[in-house]
Amino acid sequence: MLNRDVAIVGAGPAGLFAAYLISEFSNLKTIVIEQGADVPERECSSSSRAYCSKCKPCHVLCGIGGAGTLSSGLLNLRPDIGGNLYELLENPREAANLVCIIDHIFLEFGAPRKLLIGDPEELEELQRKAASNGVRFIPIPQRLMGTDKSRAVVMKFKQHLEKKGVEFLLKTRVEHVEKEKLILSNGEEVHAKYILVAPGRYNASWLSKEAERLGIPTKYTPIDIGVRVEVPAIIMDPIIKIARDPKFHIYTTTYDDFVRTFCVNHRGFVVMEVYEDFVCVNGRSYLERKTQNTNFAFLVQINLTEPLENTLAYGISVAKQTTVLGGFKPIVQRLGDLRKGRRSTWTRISHSNVIPTLKTVTPGDIAMAMPHRIVTDILEGLDKLDRVIPGVADDSTLLYAPEIKLSVCRLYTNRDLETNVENIFVAGDGAGVSRGLVAAAATGLIAARGILRKEGIEIAFTEEFFKDAISSESCKIISQF
Ligand SMILES: Cc1cc2nc3c(=O)[nH]c(=O)nc-3n(C[C@H](O)[C@H](O)[C@H](O)COP(=O)(O)OP(=O)(O)OC[C@H]3O[C@@H](n4cnc5c(N)ncnc54)[C@H](O)[C@@H]3O)c2cc1C
């Protein structure tokens, strides 16, 4: 049995940033328990595969750095992107400061110094063009680490934490969370006054089961279901010059549904994610390896009310149906074929001027796999987007399905992210309080601040505590958005 002051479940950005704050401002003995491996062991046999069943053989979602380590590492530096920090922090100024603090910590561990933010006039022009076509464009300061750099940053981060006395217990899964106790898969126990659970999306359903067992109330969050769109990079070039990961929000004509672009990988790859009984697609880009294509997720937001409020169950059923139809591979279809109501074939795809970057796919018919409403939203949404980015809805555009951002149950907490079980805190994507690297990191810092507060250590996200971060040049820019 191990005895520590703080036990953190999960070494994703939420867990690592929490450990950072605690080790900077206290002598609390902290242990991070992570079911995956250390960064150097997190290798993939192929860029197009993303196995993570029990974290083997490839470690895309689990391990030190969490899902962020092998991601594109694009930091969206805005408090209302990837989550809503304004909801968690009383003072809006603090929300902006928190983003600056996270950015500063990433820089400290080697993130590239270049801040990606377009020319103000071009940004305004793009906003105007989008608005006049019924599309909302959201300008965001961003920093791109790229998959290659992200790994180095995470390794440095972990080394720093170890120097500060944070312990890591790797390849060890937490089976159960109890008040002041964690039960590990090997039967051992870790006792700690404070427990912070940050298991990410991969183990979100485990967390909601644990919450139910512990009597922590939860609610379902909306689910995002859609496709990954792949177009020639040249079509996206003019937009990417203005915004590295442009976010467009659209309401569709027929259903008035909310559709958005997400996770743009310029000159990147479409990748497959393999779950236990279904597959999904995602995207990735590298600083060094470039393709001729750009891909982005195009997602319809779905909220359900009675009798089925469980958006996760709904999303999984769509994912499974698509997976069955694709023969346990994602389906790829040309937009023109979807419009014409016919399946794609490899021959038809070869007539297209987009060469798919993901080869382990089945050419098929997305309309056979996904609900009519979602397909209609995708078609209408892309047509609107085409008026802002000409060519994006060309017949040769490739659509890969399913792209699903699995919803999670949001755990009810107070503003410090402490649950109704005293001293059990939650953070990150798995708890439904974030959906991106920066927001996940922010919730880790907020929960850690809550833990420190209980020890009588008051931390404010102000210049008094984080002078270098908040007075930096980057922060001046970030604070304008
Ligand atoms: C392919 C891909 C690309 C992405 N690209 C971007 C991007 O460019 N920009 C962006 O902002 N976001 C991106 N994201 C999302 C981003 O990675 C996540 O939002 C972020 O990592 C969430 O952080 P987290 O700490 O909440 O969880 P995670 O990063 O998922 O980490 C949770 C960790 O907890 C561990 N764990 C879970 N349960 C247990 C348990 N019971 N016992 C022990 N350990 C456990 C897991 O193994 C995992 O390592 C991407 C995600 C993916 C999958």
The ligand as an ORCA input file, in Angstrom:
! r2SCAN-3c Opt
* xyz 0 1
  C      -5.631     12.150    -32.586
  C      -5.958     13.311    -31.685
  C      -5.555     14.586    -32.038
  C      -5.837     15.677    -31.204
  N      -5.357     16.898    -31.550
  C      -5.575     17.945    -30.729
  C      -5.019     19.223    -31.013
  O      -4.281     19.399    -31.971
  N      -5.316     20.262    -30.184
  C      -6.110     20.099    -29.082
  O      -6.349     21.080    -28.366
  N      -6.611     18.888    -28.763
  C      -6.357     17.815    -29.555
  N      -6.851     16.585    -29.225
  C      -7.599     16.456    -27.971
  C      -6.649     16.452    -26.784
  O      -5.640     15.504    -26.993
  C      -7.451     16.175    -25.534
  O      -8.445     17.170    -25.417
  C      -6.585     16.185    -24.273
  O      -5.507     15.314    -24.387
  C      -7.434     15.823    -23.054
  O      -6.618     15.814    -21.924
  P      -6.987     14.957    -20.612
  O      -5.864     15.131    -19.686
  O      -8.343     15.294    -20.188
  O      -7.075     13.451    -21.103
  P      -6.079     12.542    -21.926
  O      -5.112     13.341    -22.685
  O      -6.935     11.598    -22.668
  O      -5.277     11.752    -20.809
  C      -5.900     10.880    -19.920
  C      -4.884      9.851    -19.452
  O      -5.459      9.116    -18.384
  C      -5.072      7.755    -18.494
  N      -6.066      6.945    -17.800
  C      -7.393      6.891    -18.089
  N      -8.028      6.093    -17.214
  C      -7.085      5.618    -16.375
  C      -7.132      4.718    -15.294
  N      -8.273      4.178    -14.874
  N      -5.976      4.425    -14.670
  C      -4.804      4.993    -15.066
  N      -4.701      5.837    -16.104
  C      -5.831      6.154    -16.748
  C      -5.055      7.524    -20.003
  O      -4.235      6.430    -20.319
  C      -4.522      8.849    -20.531
  O      -3.128      8.831    -20.703
  C      -6.567     15.479    -30.017
  C      -6.988     14.202    -29.658
  C      -6.682     13.115    -30.471
  C      -7.135     11.748    -30.055
*
